[in-house]
Amino acid sequence: MFKFLKEVVGGSGTGLKDLPYNIGDPYPSAWGSWIHYRGTSKDDGSQVSIFALSGNNAQDGHLAAGRNGVKRLRTVRHPNILSFLHSTEVETHDGSASKVTIYIVTEPVMPLSDKIKELGLKATQRDEYFALGLHQITKAVSFLNNDCKLVHGNVCLASVVVTPTLDWKLHAFDVLSEFDGSNGSASGPMLPFEWLVGTQYKPMEMVKSDWVAIRKSPPWAIDSWGLGCLIYELFSGSKLGKTEELRNTVGIPKSLLPDYQRLLSSMPSRRLNTSKLLENGEYFQNKLVDTIHFMDILNLKDSVEKDTFFRKLPNVAEQLPREIVLKKLLPLLASSLEFGSAVAPALTALLKMGSWLSTEDFKVKVLPTIVKLFASNDRAIRVSLLQHVDQFGESMSGQIVDEQVYPHVATGFADTSAFLRELTLKSMLVLAPKLSQRTLSGSLLKYLSKLQVDEEPAIRTNTTILLGNIATYLNEGTRKRVLINAFTVRALRDTFPPARGAGIVALCATSTTYDDTEIATRILPNVVVLTIDQDSEVRSKAFQAVEQFLQILKQNYEKSNAGETGVTGGASAIPETAGLIGWAMSSLTLKGKPLDQVPLASSSSAPSLAAAAAANAPSTATEAPSVRASHHTRSNSDFTDQPAPPSPTSTDGWGDTENGISEDHDSDKDGWDLDPIEEPKPSPALSNIQAAQKRPVSQPSRPPATSSRPKISTAKAAAKSEDDDLWGSIAAPQPATTSRPLNLKKTVQSDDEDPWAAIAAPPPTTRAKPLSSGRGRAAKPAAPKLGAQRINRTSSGM
């Protein structure tokens, strides 16, 4: 019966063999007679700490104090008090002698003295870390004294341990007891196990065993003295040898010195309350303490405070001790993001801190949080993830990308925000290599097919560029079905010049995937037409592509004549197209406005593309009408009979992806490159005048090739001058010439034939206008007035 009660009071286990933990190597130091071991769980291998206390007699005072410590540690819970997991008491027999051992299993910790040596912090960083730790221990002591009315009795350096996240925890509860100051009749010791405390750590009233004075003192009097001893040992770097050493204040920070002296007051009633020590703003307010404190109460902050804090955090983190940032701040940040209390800018700070980790640690500490964030419904979080996907994409395995990341990312392809669609598209450059063939062919290509007819021109352009970059990850059958259709039927016929240029570059970059028949019958006919494109960049790229593909055909022809095995790829492709193709531009600014439609610059450099886009933007739209006229070589009747080319926003796919390549080349007819570019609609009067001026007897014959170039420059100059004139849109039209075309017949002039009919004055009429005209909606006709009034109105009108 006694043994059962001892097990209930002293521990929660039945013996060492039933202890579900493995005992490892001991630490060199521990509080009192305890031995501090490293340990692991037998279930999952997680790290723990195991404290062991042994005695030869079951009635040993050390064991009784140890049982008191187990009971107190199990019942007292606080974030800054060591977390209890398990305990047991084991009795072993060695011949006639017996040995009793108490085991306590807690969260993994190590002695503070050992951790300080391991960190090796100096100067300001050391002081900031000490301030953080003292703040945590002071909160624990204040909780015991003021909230629980308990006295720890032995606060010192040995009674503090440190967690893997560098938090300081208070333990060594063997001496802990209730404060019974209200019991005036009590005369015995208030702390039954005070004899375990070293004399150098005892205040004078404890040394004299003056329990009457102790009971009359405030509850924090003894532990305030112990907190002063802890401060001395921290800043002196050595254990306290005797009480007189506390007078040496050389290493104590000046901002902490007044409170340090009040903690060690010789009069117990005048000692500083531990809760008041927390109010020392001058010492405890530093970057590290403020940052950790803000993260601890993050749920209480509003969105503006969070946004401001996390935007500054990356710069602040660089000034904090690197070890503390990685072991303390990084886990807090990851947890806050995972559970939704942090805002999107926190992801930038998380990735920056993660870049300081090794590859293996990044996969363990950061990557799981990032993968979970892809399932977030917060659009700001999704945008931030896509913007930084290049920083963590390589660390994710193919299975994680294919099963956990891509299904969430793919929702962005159909998002209503063009900015998010573009970010989703660009993220595929990192994620696509990790996708399975089933996902590539069955899902991704379908989304890309829709994006190639997106309303945003730059998204269409970048879709073509992406397809050219990921072509090597597609299987041969998919490449045969998709690439030529995507690049020729869609990209080369886009009304946006950079999209046409991207199609040419993509064809060159994937030239090794086409055989001679495809090059001769499907690629060259479509590329050659662009050598007379209205955009100079597109023409330049078209000439380069023609030379490259002709060179491929010539090499294959020479090899076949020499009896060699025909090579179906372009081994001597143009060096500039090797490797990845750079993005054309961004479709939207941060404010969500689309950029000007600009010609595509060289694909080898994304910044140069943006510069060229800014330089050529004004001339793109105004150049189109005159260029189209200079290349128009057919009569009006021929042009009207020619079917219109397919629109880039049509819903035709890339051919039948199930039955192979479509052999119908009707869409490759001549004239598809003469897509009418939308012009600003003139006023009715101006349109009639222009219509009258465009009625020649016969269509002029095809001008020489040399004469088309000056017309382009003239049209550009005229268009540019019109754009520069802010009043051009409302200015009066130039007078028409007096001569008429010879083929016009003399007929009765009608409104359609008279260019001035729309603006001429109407013929006079003597009929009075009804009074009801011009009134409000559904107004009834006015009743006739008196005759004199009608005569007067008519007379005044005449």
ZAMARGU-4260 file (C-alpha; in steps of 0.2 Angstrom, whole numbers, plus 5000, padded with zeros to 4 digits):
<rodrens>
0) 5000/5000/5000 | 5014/5012/5004 | 5023/5008/4988 | 5008/5012/4978 | 5005/5029/4987
5) 5024/5033/4984 | 5022/5029/4965 | 5007/5040/4964 | 5015/5055/4973 | 5033/5053/4967
10) 5030/5048/4949 | 5019/5043/4935 | 5028/5027/4929 | 5032/5010/4936 | 5050/5007/4932
15) 5065/5011/4921 | 5061/4997/4909 | 5044/5004/4907 | 5051/5022/4904 | 5046/5026/4885
20) 5062/5036/4883 | 5080/5031/4879 | 5093/5039/4891 | 5108/5047/4882 | 5124/5056/4887
25) 5124/5068/4902 | 5128/5087/4902 | 5143/5092/4912 | 5132/5103/4924 | 5115/5102/4933
30) 5107/5110/4948 | 5110/5102/4965 | 5112/5083/4965 | 5102/5080/4949 | 5111/5073/4933
35) 5105/5080/4917 | 5104/5068/4903 | 5100/5070/4884 | 5086/5058/4879 | 5075/5052/4865
40) 5058/5046/4864 | 5056/5027/4859 | 5040/5031/4849 | 5046/5044/4837 | 5064/5048/4841
45) 5060/5066/4847 | 5073/5074/4858 | 5069/5076/4877 | 5079/5079/4893 | 5079/5067/4907
50) 5084/5072/4925 | 5089/5059/4937 | 5091/5060/4956 | 5098/5045/4966 | 5098/5040/4985
55) 5103/5025/4995 | 5088/5027/5007 | 5070/5029/5002 | 5069/5042/5017 | 5084/5052/5010
60) 5081/5071/5012 | 5087/5074/4994 | 5074/5061/4987 | 5060/5070/4997 | 5065/5086/4990
65) 5066/5078/4973 | 5048/5071/4975 | 5042/5089/4980 | 5051/5096/4964 | 5042/5083/4953
70) 5025/5087/4961 | 5027/5106/4958 | 5034/5104/4941 | 5019/5094/4936 | 5006/5106/4943
75) 5014/5123/4938 | 5012/5128/4920 | 5019/5144/4912 | 5027/5147/4895 | 5044/5152/4904
80) 5044/5137/4916 | 5051/5120/4911 | 5037/5109/4903 | 5035/5092/4912 | 5032/5076/4901
85) 5034/5061/4912 | 5042/5055/4928 | 5045/5038/4937 | 5054/5031/4952 | 5065/5016/4951
90) 5072/5005/4965 | 5086/4994/4962 | 5095/4981/4973 | 5113/4977/4973 | 5116/4963/4986
95) 5110/4970/5002 | 5111/4988/4997 | 5096/4996/4988 | 5096/5012/4977 | 5081/5023/4973
100) 5082/5034/4958 | 5069/5048/4952 | 5068/5052/4934 | 5059/5067/4927 | 5057/5069/4908
105) 5055/5086/4901 | 5056/5095/4884 | 5073/5096/4877 | 5084/5109/4886 | 5102/5112/4890
110) 5110/5121/4905 | 5111/5140/4902 | 5130/5141/4906 | 5134/5128/4893 | 5123/5137/4880
115) 5131/5154/4883 | 5148/5146/4880 | 5141/5138/4864 | 5134/5154/4857 | 5149/5165/4860
120) 5140/5181/4859 | 5149/5197/4861 | 5146/5215/4865 | 5129/5222/4860 | 5122/5205/4854
125) 5126/5197/4870 | 5118/5211/4880 | 5102/5210/4869 | 5101/5191/4872 | 5104/5192/4890
130) 5090/5205/4891 | 5078/5193/4882 | 5082/5179/4894 | 5081/5190/4909 | 5064/5196/4903
135) 5058/5178/4902 | 5064/5172/4919 | 5058/5188/4927 | 5040/5184/4920 | 5041/5166/4927
140) 5047/5172/4944 | 5034/5186/4945 | 5021/5173/4940 | 5026/5162/4955 | 5027/5176/4968
145) 5013/5187/4963 | 5000/5175/4955 | 5003/5159/4963 | 5010/5165/4980 | 5024/5153/4979
150) 5042/5155/4983 | 5055/5147/4972 | 5069/5149/4985 | 5084/5146/4973 | 5084/5157/4958
155) 5102/5157/4951 | 5111/5152/4935 | 5110/5134/4938 | 5091/5134/4939 | 5089/5141/4922
160) 5089/5130/4906 | 5088/5134/4888 | 5077/5126/4874 | 5082/5123/4856 | 5073/5139/4851
165) 5084/5148/4864 | 5070/5152/4876 | 5075/5153/4895 | 5065/5141/4906 | 5065/5141/4925
170) 5066/5124/4934 | 5074/5116/4950 | 5058/5117/4960 | 5064/5106/4974 | 5064/5120/4987
175) 5048/5128/4980 | 5034/5131/4994 | 5019/5141/4997 | 5021/5158/5005 | 5012/5158/5022
180) 5015/5175/5028 | 4996/5177/5033 | 4999/5163/5046 | 5005/5173/5061 | 5006/5158/5073
185) 5018/5148/5062 | 5036/5147/5069 | 5044/5133/5059 | 5053/5135/5042 | 5043/5141/5028
190) 5054/5132/5016 | 5056/5114/5022 | 5071/5111/5010 | 5080/5128/5011 | 5095/5118/5017
195) 5098/5113/4999 | 5102/5131/4994 | 5120/5137/4995 | 5124/5150/5008 | 5130/5163/4995
200) 5113/5163/4987 | 5103/5166/5003 | 5098/5183/5009 | 5103/5188/5026 | 5086/5184/5034
205) 5087/5166/5027 | 5105/5164/5033 | 5099/5169/5051 | 5084/5158/5049 | 5073/5173/5054
210) 5056/5165/5048 | 5046/5178/5057 | 5054/5192/5047 | 5053/5182/5031 | 5034/5179/5034
215) 5032/5198/5037 | 5041/5202/5021 | 5033/5203/5004 | 5031/5186/4994 | 5045/5191/4981
220) 5058/5196/4994 | 5068/5180/4993 | 5066/5177/4974 | 5071/5195/4971 | 5087/5192/4980
225) 5090/5177/4969 | 5086/5186/4953 | 5100/5199/4958 | 5112/5184/4960 | 5107/5178/4943
230) 5111/5195/4935 | 5128/5195/4943 | 5132/5178/4937 | 5127/5182/4919 | 5137/5198/4917
235) 5152/5192/4928 | 5154/5176/4918 | 5157/5166/4934 | 5147/5157/4947 | 5144/5167/4963
240) 5157/5161/4977 | 5152/5172/4991 | 5139/5185/4995 | 5151/5199/4996 | 5155/5197/4977
245) 5138/5204/4974 | 5145/5222/4977 | 5156/5221/4962 | 5145/5230/4949 | 5158/5232/4935
250) 5150/5221/4922 | 5132/5227/4926 | 5124/5238/4912 | 5121/5255/4918 | 5103/5255/4913
255) 5100/5239/4924 | 5111/5245/4939 | 5098/5254/4949 | 5086/5240/4948 | 5100/5227/4952
260) 5104/5237/4968 | 5086/5237/4973 | 5084/5218/4971 | 5098/5216/4983 | 5092/5228/4996
265) 5097/5223/5014 | 5079/5226/5020 | 5067/5213/5013 | 5052/5225/5013 | 5062/5237/5001
270) 5067/5224/4988 | 5060/5227/4971 | 5045/5217/4966 | 5050/5206/4951 | 5035/5213/4941
275) 5042/5230/4943 | 5058/5225/4935 | 5049/5221/4919 | 5044/5239/4918 | 5062/5244/4915
280) 5060/5251/4898 | 5077/5258/4896 | 5085/5240/4898 | 5072/5228/4891 | 5068/5239/4876
285) 5080/5234/4862 | 5078/5227/4844 | 5078/5208/4849 | 5066/5210/4864 | 5054/5221/4855
290) 5054/5209/4839 | 5051/5193/4850 | 5038/5202/4860 | 5028/5208/4845 | 5028/5190/4838
295) 5022/5184/4855 | 5007/5195/4854 | 5004/5195/4835 | 4986/5190/4837 | 4982/5206/4846
300) 4990/5218/4833 | 4979/5225/4819 | 4983/5223/4800 | 4992/5240/4798 | 5004/5236/4813
305) 5007/5219/4806 | 5011/5225/4788 | 5023/5239/4795 | 5032/5226/4806 | 5035/5213/4793
310) 5040/5225/4780 | 5054/5231/4792 | 5058/5213/4798 | 5071/5208/4784 | 5082/5223/4788
315) 5080/5221/4807 | 5084/5202/4806 | 5101/5206/4798 | 5106/5216/4814 | 5101/5203/4826
320) 5112/5188/4832 | 5111/5175/4817 | 5109/5160/4829 | 5095/5168/4838 | 5086/5173/4822
325) 5087/5155/4815 | 5083/5146/4831 | 5070/5158/4839 | 5063/5170/4826 | 5062/5159/4811
330) 5051/5146/4820 | 5039/5160/4827 | 5038/5167/4809 | 5034/5150/4801 | 5021/5146/4814
335) 5012/5163/4812 | 5012/5161/4793 | 5005/5143/4794 | 4991/5147/4806 | 4986/5163/4797
340) 4991/5177/4810 | 5004/5184/4799 | 5002/5194/4783 | 5009/5192/4766 | 5025/5203/4768
345) 5030/5190/4782 | 5034/5178/4768 | 5048/5189/4762 | 5056/5189/4779 | 5054/5170/4781
350) 5063/5167/4764 | 5077/5179/4768 | 5080/5170/4785 | 5078/5153/4776 | 5092/5158/4764
355) 5104/5158/4779 | 5100/5139/4783 | 5109/5125/4775 | 5099/5115/4761 | 5094/5101/4773
360) 5088/5113/4787 | 5078/5123/4774 | 5069/5108/4769 | 5065/5104/4787 | 5061/5121/4794
365) 5055/5131/4780 | 5049/5121/4766 | 5034/5112/4775 | 5027/5129/4779 | 5028/5135/4761
370) 5020/5120/4754 | 5005/5123/4766 | 5004/5141/4761 | 5000/5136/4743 | 4983/5131/4749
375) 4979/5148/4757 | 4964/5158/4750 | 4973/5174/4754 | 4977/5182/4737 | 4991/5192/4744
380) 5000/5176/4750 | 4998/5168/4734 | 5005/5183/4724 | 5020/5183/4736 | 5023/5164/4734
385) 5023/5166/4715 | 5034/5181/4715 | 5047/5171/4726 | 5045/5154/4719 | 5063/5154/4711
390) 5070/5155/4729 | 5062/5138/4735 | 5056/5129/4719 | 5072/5120/4717 | 5071/5113/4735
395) 5054/5105/4732 | 5053/5087/4726 | 5044/5082/4710 | 5031/5073/4720 | 5027/5088/4731
400) 5025/5099/4717 | 5015/5087/4707 | 5003/5082/4721 | 5002/5097/4733 | 5008/5113/4725
405) 5003/5112/4707 | 4984/5109/4710 | 4983/5125/4720 | 4994/5135/4708 | 4984/5130/4693
410) 4969/5140/4699 | 4979/5156/4695 | 4978/5152/4676 | 4959/5157/4676 | 4960/5170/4689
415) 4951/5187/4685 | 4967/5197/4689 | 4979/5198/4675 | 4993/5201/4686 | 4990/5184/4695
420) 4988/5175/4679 | 5005/5182/4673 | 5013/5177/4689 | 5006/5160/4688 | 5012/5158/4670
425) 5030/5163/4675 | 5031/5152/4690 | 5029/5137/4678 | 5047/5140/4672 | 5052/5134/4689
430) 5039/5121/4693 | 5036/5113/4676 | 5052/5103/4676 | 5046/5094/4691 | 5029/5090/4684
435) 5024/5072/4678 | 5021/5070/4659 | 5003/5067/4664 | 5001/5084/4672 | 5011/5092/4658
440) 5001/5085/4644 | 4984/5084/4653 | 4983/5100/4662 | 4997/5112/4660 | 4996/5113/4641
445) 4977/5116/4641 | 4980/5131/4652 | 4993/5137/4641 | 4982/5135/4626 | 4969/5147/4634
450) 4982/5159/4639 | 4989/5161/4621 | 4972/5169/4617 | 4972/5179/4633 | 4965/5197/4632
455) 4982/5204/4639 | 4995/5204/4624 | 5010/5202/4636 | 5002/5186/4643 | 5000/5179/4626
460) 5018/5184/4622 | 5025/5176/4638 | 5015/5160/4636 | 5024/5157/4619 | 5041/5160/4628
465) 5036/5148/4642 | 5031/5135/4629 | 5048/5137/4621 | 5057/5135/4637 | 5048/5120/4643
470) 5048/5111/4626 | 5062/5099/4632 | 5052/5092/4646 | 5038/5087/4634 | 5038/5070/4627
475) 5041/5068/4608 | 5023/5065/4604 | 5017/5080/4613 | 5030/5091/4605 | 5025/5085/4588
480) 5006/5089/4591 | 5008/5106/4600 | 5024/5116/4596 | 5021/5120/4577 | 5003/5124/4580
485) 5006/5135/4595 | 5020/5144/4587 | 5014/5147/4569 | 4995/5146/4570 | 4994/5156/4586
490) 5010/5166/4589 | 5015/5171/4572 | 4998/5178/4568 | 4996/5188/4584 | 4992/5206/4581
495) 5004/5211/4595 | 5022/5213/4587 | 5031/5206/4603 | 5020/5190/4602 | 5025/5187/4584
500) 5043/5190/4588 | 5042/5178/4603 | 5035/5165/4591 | 5050/5166/4579 | 5062/5165/4594
505) 5053/5150/4601 | 5054/5141/4584 | 5072/5144/4583 | 5075/5138/4601 | 5066/5122/4597
510) 5073/5119/4580 | 5080/5102/4585 | 5063/5095/4587 | 5057/5097/4569 | 5061/5086/4554
515) 5065/5093/4536 | 5047/5091/4530 | 5040/5101/4544 | 5053/5115/4542 | 5050/5116/4523
520) 5031/5114/4523 | 5025/5122/4539 | 5038/5133/4547 | 5047/5142/4533 | 5031/5147/4524
525) 5025/5155/4539 | 5041/5163/4544 | 5045/5170/4527 | 5029/5181/4527 | 5036/5190/4542
530) 5051/5196/4533 | 5039/5210/4527 | 5031/5212/4544 | 5026/5230/4549 | 5038/5229/4564
535) 5056/5230/4561 | 5061/5219/4576 | 5049/5205/4569 | 5057/5207/4552 | 5075/5206/4559
540) 5070/5190/4569 | 5061/5183/4554 | 5077/5185/4543 | 5088/5176/4556 | 5075/5162/4558
545) 5075/5159/4539 | 5094/5158/4538 | 5094/5146/4552 | 5081/5134/4545 | 5088/5135/4528
550) 5105/5131/4535 | 5098/5116/4544 | 5090/5110/4528 | 5106/5113/4518 | 5116/5103/4531
555) 5104/5088/4531 | 5104/5088/4512 | 5124/5088/4511 | 5124/5074/4524 | 5111/5064/4514
560) 5121/5066/4498 | 5137/5061/4507 | 5128/5045/4512 | 5128/5049/4530 | 5113/5046/4541
565) 5101/5061/4540 | 5100/5072/4555 | 5083/5079/4558 | 5088/5092/4571 | 5097/5109/4569
570) 5114/5105/4577 | 5121/5121/4571 | 5107/5132/4578 | 5110/5150/4581 | 5120/5152/4597
575) 5109/5167/4603 | 5093/5155/4605 | 5102/5142/4615 | 5096/5140/4633 | 5081/5149/4641
580) 5072/5162/4632 | 5070/5178/4643 | 5052/5185/4647 | 5046/5198/4635 | 5039/5210/4648
585) 5026/5212/4662 | 5008/5214/4657 | 5004/5225/4672 | 5012/5237/4684 | 5010/5235/4702
590) 4995/5247/4701 | 4987/5234/4689 | 4988/5245/4673 | 4994/5236/4657 | 5010/5242/4649
595) 5010/5249/4631 | 5010/5236/4617 | 5028/5237/4612 | 5040/5227/4600 | 5049/5212/4606
600) 5067/5215/4609 | 5081/5203/4610 | 5077/5187/4620 | 5094/5186/4628 | 5091/5199/4640
605) 5074/5203/4649 | 5080/5221/4655 | 5084/5226/4637 | 5066/5220/4632 | 5059/5232/4644
610) 5070/5246/4638 | 5065/5243/4620 | 5047/5243/4625 | 5048/5259/4633 | 5057/5267/4618
615) 5046/5260/4605 | 5029/5261/4613 | 5022/5277/4605 | 5026/5272/4587 | 5018/5255/4587
620) 5000/5259/4586 | 5002/5274/4574 | 5013/5265/4562 | 5001/5252/4558 | 4989/5260/4545
625) 5003/5267/4534 | 5013/5251/4534 | 4998/5241/4529 | 4995/5253/4515 | 5012/5252/4509
630) 5012/5233/4508 | 4994/5232/4501 | 4997/5226/4483 | 4980/5219/4479 | 4965/5228/4472
635) 4951/5233/4483 | 4940/5219/4476 | 4954/5206/4479 | 4956/5212/4496 | 4938/5211/4500
640) 4937/5193/4493 | 4951/5187/4504 | 4945/5179/4520 | 4950/5187/4536 | 4964/5178/4545
645) 4961/5170/4562 | 4960/5182/4577 | 4973/5179/4591 | 4958/5179/4603 | 4949/5165/4594
650) 4946/5148/4603 | 4954/5137/4590 | 4966/5125/4599 | 4984/5119/4594 | 4976/5106/4583
655) 4969/5090/4588 | 4979/5084/4602 | 4972/5067/4602 | 4973/5062/4584 | 4990/5070/4579
660) 4994/5085/4569 | 4981/5093/4559 | 4985/5093/4540 | 4973/5106/4535 | 4984/5121/4530
665) 4969/5132/4524 | 4973/5144/4537 | 4991/5147/4529 | 4984/5156/4514 | 4992/5171/4508
670) 4987/5188/4515 | 4984/5181/4534 | 4998/5193/4539 | 4988/5208/4534 | 4978/5208/4549
675) 4968/5224/4550 | 4973/5234/4565 | 4960/5244/4574 | 4960/5262/4571 | 4952/5276/4581
680) 4934/5278/4573 | 4933/5296/4565 | 4918/5307/4567 | 4904/5305/4554 | 4908/5321/4545
685) 4926/5316/4543 | 4922/5299/4538 | 4912/5305/4523 | 4926/5316/4518 | 4938/5302/4518
690) 4927/5291/4509 | 4925/5304/4495 | 4944/5306/4494 | 4946/5287/4492 | 4937/5284/4476
695) 4950/5283/4462 | 4946/5276/4445 | 4958/5262/4446 | 4969/5254/4459 | 4988/5259/4457
700) 4999/5245/4451 | 5011/5236/4464 | 5025/5249/4468 | 5043/5244/4467 | 5050/5236/4483
705) 5062/5251/4485 | 5048/5263/4486 | 5038/5255/4500 | 5051/5260/4513 | 5050/5279/4511
710) 5031/5278/4513 | 5034/5269/4530 | 5045/5283/4536 | 5033/5296/4529 | 5018/5288/4538
715) 5028/5287/4554 | 5032/5305/4554 | 5014/5310/4550 | 5007/5299/4563 | 5019/5305/4576
720) 5015/5323/4572 | 4997/5319/4574 | 5000/5311/4591 | 5011/5326/4597 | 4997/5338/4593
725) 4985/5337/4608 | 4971/5345/4598 | 4972/5334/4582 | 4957/5324/4587 | 4945/5339/4587
730) 4954/5351/4574 | 4944/5355/4558 | 4948/5344/4543 | 4958/5350/4529 | 4948/5357/4514
735) 4945/5344/4500 | 4953/5347/4483 | 4942/5355/4470 | 4945/5342/4457 | 4935/5327/4456
740) 4939/5309/4450 | 4936/5307/4431 | 4925/5291/4433 | 4912/5300/4444 | 4895/5302/4435
745) 4885/5318/4436 | 4870/5313/4446 | 4858/5321/4458 | 4868/5325/4474 | 4863/5314/4488
750) 4869/5314/4506 | 4880/5299/4503 | 4889/5307/4489 | 4890/5325/4496 | 4904/5325/4509
755) 4897/5341/4516 | 4879/5334/4518 | 4882/5329/4536 | 4887/5347/4542 | 4876/5357/4530
760) 4862/5368/4537 | 4845/5360/4535 | 4832/5367/4522 | 4821/5381/4529 | 4803/5376/4534
765) 4788/5386/4538 | 4780/5373/4548 | 4780/5376/4566 | 4788/5364/4578 | 4776/5355/4590
770) 4777/5362/4607 | 4779/5344/4614 | 4795/5341/4606 | 4810/5341/4618 | 4800/5337/4633
775) 4803/5324/4645 | 4801/5305/4643 | 4783/5300/4639 | 4776/5318/4639 | 4759/5320/4632
780) 4756/5332/4618 | 4752/5350/4624 | 4735/5356/4622 | 4733/5370/4608 | 4735/5387/4614
785) 4725/5403/4609 | 4727/5408/4591 | 4735/5425/4595 | 4749/5416/4605 | 4752/5404/4591
790) 4753/5419/4578 | 4765/5428/4589 | 4777/5413/4591 | 4776/5410/4572 | 4780/5428/4568
795) 4794/5429/4580 | 4801/5413/4573 | 4801/5420/4555
</rodrens>
